[in-house]
């Protein structure tokens, strides 16, 4: 490429181009931070041919401008864009609901799975009102959980119910149960600037726990009735024996 540009300059054409220059090898005194820097220098070179009166190129005049910083900024921006695209792809395909709240607990972002789990209408982010989908009796508890998250500033887990109904294998419909995680993020002055977390539908698990609890209660009640029957039988037998002895 450089030789093509050189031939163009020799032919009387001006040229502006980018070129990399190798840096000198690093010596033993180089720090680890310096080793991370690219081993080349980027310059923007502008050249014009110098011509004689008859148009013959007699020399080339040019200047170099160091654009390494701009190149590094562009490279960093491209890497950030790729990382953001990968993250966006991950969040949209994640099997859990993801959400991001501002300090006023308004949703700044949520993925498609969040809408699927909660049943909230698919509207623009600034029109989401998550309070309307929460089971009324659990709304105050969610505020308390969020305040706990703010105060502790560490990952927090809690569960709550939605107005959206979930139908179990037994055909009975109940409010949908969600397991949520929340983590508060603070600025340099330790002020909470956002809360991020996940949501998972645990209605099936709650249904199974309820079935298991009912079975345990039924077993305990059956045992209690058996014990009462045995006690009654013993009492009747004892009474009958006493009456026989009196005869």
C-alpha positions as CSV (number, residue, x, y, z in Angstrom):
1,X,0.0,0.0,0.0
2,X,2.8,2.4,0.9
3,X,4.6,1.7,-2.3
4,X,1.4,2.4,-4.3
5,X,1.1,5.8,-2.5
6,X,4.8,6.5,-3.2
7,X,4.4,5.8,-6.9
8,X,1.3,8.1,-7.0
9,X,3.4,10.9,-5.3
10,X,6.2,10.3,-7.8
11,X,3.6,10.6,-10.5
12,X,2.7,14.1,-9.3
13,X,-0.4,13.3,-7.2
14,X,-0.9,14.5,-3.6
15,X,-1.8,11.9,-1.0
16,X,-3.1,11.7,2.6
17,X,-2.9,8.4,4.3
18,X,-2.5,6.7,7.7
19,X,0.6,4.7,8.5
20,X,1.9,2.7,11.5
21,X,5.4,3.1,12.8
22,X,7.1,0.4,15.0
23,X,8.1,1.6,18.4
24,X,11.6,0.8,19.9
25,X,11.7,-2.5,21.9
26,X,10.9,-2.0,25.6
27,X,13.8,-2.3,28.0
28,X,13.8,-3.9,31.4
29,X,12.7,-0.6,33.1
30,X,9.3,-0.7,31.3
31,X,6.4,-0.9,33.7
32,X,3.5,-3.3,33.4
33,X,1.2,-0.4,32.5
34,X,3.4,0.6,29.6
35,X,3.5,-3.0,28.3
36,X,-0.2,-2.8,27.7
37,X,0.2,0.0,25.2
38,X,0.2,-1.0,21.5
39,X,3.7,-1.5,20.1
40,X,3.1,0.9,17.2
41,X,2.5,4.6,16.6
42,X,-0.2,5.7,14.3
43,X,0.3,8.9,12.2
44,X,-1.8,10.7,9.6
45,X,0.6,11.7,6.8
46,X,-0.1,14.3,4.2
47,X,2.3,14.6,1.2
48,X,2.5,16.9,-1.8
49,X,4.9,16.5,-4.7
50,X,7.3,19.3,-5.4
51,X,7.6,20.0,-9.2
52,X,10.0,21.8,-11.4
53,X,8.9,24.3,-14.0
54,X,8.5,21.5,-16.6
55,X,6.3,19.5,-14.2
56,X,9.0,17.0,-13.2
57,X,8.7,15.8,-9.6
58,X,11.9,16.8,-7.9
59,X,10.9,16.1,-4.3
60,X,8.1,15.4,-1.9
61,X,7.0,17.5,1.0
62,X,4.9,16.1,3.9
63,X,4.0,16.2,7.5
64,X,3.0,13.6,10.1
65,X,0.4,14.0,12.8
66,X,0.3,11.6,15.7
67,X,-3.2,10.1,15.8
68,X,-2.5,7.2,18.2
69,X,-4.8,8.6,20.8
70,X,-7.7,8.9,18.3
71,X,-7.1,5.4,17.1
72,X,-7.1,4.0,20.6
73,X,-10.3,5.8,21.4
74,X,-11.9,4.4,18.3
75,X,-10.7,0.9,19.1
76,X,-12.0,1.2,22.6
77,X,-15.4,2.5,21.4
78,X,-15.7,-0.4,18.9
79,X,-14.9,-2.9,21.7
80,X,-17.4,-1.3,23.9
81,X,-20.1,-1.4,21.2
82,X,-19.4,-5.1,20.6
83,X,-19.6,-5.8,24.4
84,X,-22.9,-3.9,24.6
85,X,-24.3,-5.8,21.6
86,X,-23.3,-9.1,23.3
87,X,-24.8,-8.0,26.6
88,X,-28.0,-6.9,24.9
89,X,-28.2,-10.3,23.1
90,X,-27.7,-12.1,26.4
91,X,-30.3,-10.0,28.3
92,X,-32.9,-10.6,25.6
93,X,-32.4,-14.3,25.5
94,X,-32.0,-14.8,29.3
95,X,-34.5,-17.2,30.9
96,X,-35.1,-14.8,33.7
97,X,-36.7,-11.4,33.9
98,X,-34.1,-8.6,34.2
99,X,-34.9,-5.1,35.4
100,X,-33.1,-1.8,36.2
101,X,-34.7,0.8,38.5
102,X,-33.8,4.4,39.0
103,X,-33.7,6.0,42.5
104,X,-37.4,6.6,42.3
105,X,-38.0,2.9,41.6
106,X,-39.2,3.6,38.1
107,X,-38.1,1.1,35.5
108,X,-35.2,2.2,33.2
109,X,-34.9,-1.1,31.4
110,X,-36.3,-4.6,31.4
111,X,-36.0,-7.5,29.0
112,X,-38.6,-9.3,27.0
113,X,-38.7,-12.1,29.6
114,X,-39.7,-9.6,32.3
115,X,-42.9,-8.8,30.3
116,X,-43.5,-12.5,29.7
117,X,-43.2,-13.3,33.4
118,X,-45.2,-10.4,34.8
119,X,-47.9,-10.1,32.2
120,X,-47.4,-6.4,32.0
121,X,-48.5,-4.9,28.6
122,X,-45.5,-4.3,26.3
123,X,-45.2,-0.6,26.4
124,X,-42.3,1.8,26.2
125,X,-40.0,1.8,29.2
126,X,-41.2,5.2,30.4
127,X,-44.8,4.0,30.4
128,X,-44.3,0.9,32.6
129,X,-46.1,1.0,35.9
130,X,-45.0,-2.1,37.7
131,X,-47.1,-1.3,40.8
132,X,-50.3,-2.1,38.9
133,X,-49.4,-5.7,38.4
134,X,-48.4,-6.5,42.1
135,X,-50.8,-8.3,44.4
136,X,-52.2,-5.5,46.6
137,X,-51.3,-7.2,49.9
138,X,-47.6,-7.6,48.8
139,X,-47.0,-4.0,47.5
140,X,-46.0,-2.6,50.9
141,X,-43.7,-5.5,51.4
142,X,-41.9,-4.8,48.1
143,X,-41.3,-1.2,49.2
144,X,-39.8,-2.6,52.4
145,X,-37.6,-5.0,50.5
146,X,-36.3,-2.2,48.3
147,X,-35.5,0.0,51.3
148,X,-33.6,-3.0,52.8
149,X,-31.7,-3.3,49.5
150,X,-30.8,0.4,49.6
151,X,-29.8,0.3,53.2
152,X,-27.6,-2.9,53.1
153,X,-26.2,-2.2,49.6
154,X,-25.6,-5.9,48.9
155,X,-27.5,-8.6,47.0
156,X,-31.0,-9.2,48.5
157,X,-33.5,-11.9,47.7
158,X,-37.3,-11.9,48.4
159,X,-40.6,-13.2,47.0
160,X,-43.9,-11.7,46.2
161,X,-47.2,-12.3,44.3
162,X,-48.6,-10.8,41.1
163,X,-52.2,-10.2,40.1
164,X,-51.5,-12.5,37.1
165,X,-53.0,-15.9,37.8
166,X,-51.2,-19.2,37.6
167,X,-53.0,-22.4,37.2
168,X,-51.6,-25.5,38.8
169,X,-51.8,-29.2,37.8
170,X,-54.9,-29.5,40.0
171,X,-56.7,-26.9,37.9
172,X,-56.8,-24.3,40.7
173,X,-55.7,-20.8,39.9
174,X,-53.7,-18.7,42.3
175,X,-51.6,-15.5,42.1
176,X,-48.3,-15.9,40.4
177,X,-45.3,-16.2,42.8
178,X,-42.0,-14.6,41.8
179,X,-38.6,-14.8,43.4
180,X,-36.7,-11.6,43.0
181,X,-33.1,-10.6,43.5
182,X,-32.0,-6.9,43.9
183,X,-28.7,-5.2,44.1
184,X,-28.2,-1.5,44.8
185,X,-25.5,0.5,42.9
186,X,-24.0,3.6,44.4
187,X,-22.1,6.6,43.1
188,X,-18.7,7.9,44.4
189,X,-20.6,9.6,47.3
190,X,-22.3,6.4,48.4
191,X,-25.7,7.6,47.1
192,X,-27.8,4.8,45.6
193,X,-28.3,5.6,41.9
194,X,-30.0,2.4,40.7
195,X,-31.3,-1.0,41.6
196,X,-30.8,-4.0,39.3
197,X,-32.0,-7.5,39.6
198,X,-33.8,-10.6,38.3
199,X,-37.2,-12.2,38.6
200,X,-38.0,-15.9,38.3
201,X,-41.5,-17.5,38.3
202,X,-41.6,-19.9,41.3
203,X,-45.4,-20.6,41.2
204,X,-44.7,-24.3,40.5
205,X,-42.4,-24.6,43.5
206,X,-45.0,-22.8,45.8
207,X,-47.7,-25.1,44.6
208,X,-45.5,-28.2,45.4
209,X,-44.7,-26.8,48.8
210,X,-48.4,-26.2,49.5
211,X,-49.3,-29.8,48.4
212,X,-46.5,-31.1,50.6
213,X,-47.6,-29.0,53.6
214,X,-51.2,-30.2,53.1
215,X,-50.1,-33.8,53.0
216,X,-48.1,-33.4,56.2
217,X,-51.1,-31.8,57.9
218,X,-53.4,-34.6,56.7
219,X,-50.9,-37.2,58.0
220,X,-50.7,-35.5,61.4
221,X,-54.5,-35.2,61.6
222,X,-54.8,-38.9,60.7
223,X,-52.3,-39.8,63.3
224,X,-54.2,-37.7,65.9
225,X,-57.5,-39.4,65.1
226,X,-55.9,-42.8,65.3
227,X,-54.4,-42.0,68.7
228,X,-57.8,-40.7,69.8
229,X,-59.4,-43.9,68.6
230,X,-56.9,-46.0,70.4
231,X,-57.3,-44.0,73.6
232,X,-61.1,-44.4,73.3
233,X,-60.8,-48.1,72.7
234,X,-58.6,-48.5,75.8
235,X,-61.0,-46.5,77.8
236,X,-64.0,-48.6,76.8
237,X,-62.0,-51.8,77.4
238,X,-60.9,-50.5,80.8
239,X,-64.5,-49.6,81.8
240,X,-65.8,-53.0,80.6
241,X,-63.2,-54.8,82.7
242,X,-64.0,-52.8,85.8
243,X,-67.7,-53.6,85.4
244,X,-66.9,-57.3,85.1
245,X,-64.8,-57.3,88.2
246,X,-67.7,-55.7,90.2
247,X,-70.0,-58.6,89.2
